[in-house]
């Protein structure tokens, strides 16, 4: 693993917390604003997902821009490792393979151990499963495969992991960032059974980030994980 992961990064734990809270507030503000201009009419589940995701991403990017310009180098490559290479396209395949491995080696044995035939679905999966129009499905795929991997990798591998690596060994930093990445998903109570698998995915993503000294490949791999899950959900399959 890289002993000098993102050496130009100067981020703190409060920065990571600010990004997480800012994303939540951006989501809530976007929902409130949309409902207000919509005459108080409640949004559909798909509408809530779309508006909250875009609001969260916009605030996250705004905070990252502020951090980069105020205390960083002003270059997202150096500050957060946001750089892509042509070979990163393989990350989509890596991610799909990782998703299959997690399902077979983690999720299915866990469900068998707990003797659960109908485990609770994450909220996003429930919404995606109910989507019917092509436009709605395309929006969900964009959110799940593009927006979520980009914003989450910037936070967990671009900011949090770089700070952890300054304080701890590579292994401790990767394990800790993976634990936070998985645990945060418990904001959706239905995600509890997915946490072990998410932890494994977080380990792999953290390792790839340290190995490449950037997050381009981790974003692509994360997108591959989510892409296979989205395809399965939209096709009515269990994964």
C-alpha positions, 0 to 999 in steps of 0.5 A, a space after each residue: 500500500 501507498 505510504 504517502 496517500 494524498 500527501 498534499 491533503 490537509 483535511 481534518 475529522 471535522 471536515 469529514 463530519 461537515 461534509 456528511 452533515 452538509 449533505 444531510 442538510 442539503 437533502 432536507 433543504 432541497 426537499 423543503 424548497 421543492 415542496 414549498 414551490 410545489 404548493 405544499 404538495 408532497 412528493 412521490 418516493 421517486 421524487 424524494 429520492 431525486 430531489 434529496 440526492 441532487 440537493 445533497 450532492 450540490 452541498 457536498 460539492 460546494 463544501 469540497 470546493 470551499 475546502 480545496 480553495 481555502 485550505 487545499 491546493 485548489 486542485 481536486 487531484 491533489 486534494 482528494 485524489 480525483 483523477 481518472 485513467 482509461 484503465 479505470 473503466 475496468 473498475 466497473 467489471 471489478 465492482 460487478 465481480 465484487 458485488 457478486 462475491 459479497 452476495 455469495 460469500 457474505 449476504 447469502 450465508 448471513 441470511 441462511 444463518 439468521 434463517 431469513 427468507 424475506 429480509 428488509 430492503 433498503 429504501 433505495 432498493 424499494 423505490 427502484 423496484 417500484 419504478 416503472 417509466 423509462 425516465 424514472 429508471 434512468 434517473 435512479 440509475 444515474 443517482 445510484 451509479 454516478 452521483 452516489 459513488 462520486 460523492 461517497 468516494 470523495 468523502 470516505 476515500 478522498 477526505 476521511 481516508 487521507 486523514 486516517 492515513 496520516 494518523 494510523 497504519 494503512 491497515 487501520 486506516 482502511 478498516 476504520 474508513 470501511 467501518 464508517 462507510 458501512 455504519 453510516 448506511 444505518 441511517 436507513 434502518 432497513 440497511 442493517 443486514 447490508 452492513 457486513 457486505 458494505 464493510 467488505 466493499 469498503 475494505 476493497 475500495 480503501 485498498 484500491 485508493 491506497 494502492 493507486 494514490 487516487 480515487 478514480 478507480 474506487 469511484 468506477 469500482 463503486 459504480 460497478 457494485 451499484 450498477 449490478 445491484 441496480 440492474 438486478 433490482 430493476 429486473 426484479 431479481 434478488 441480489 
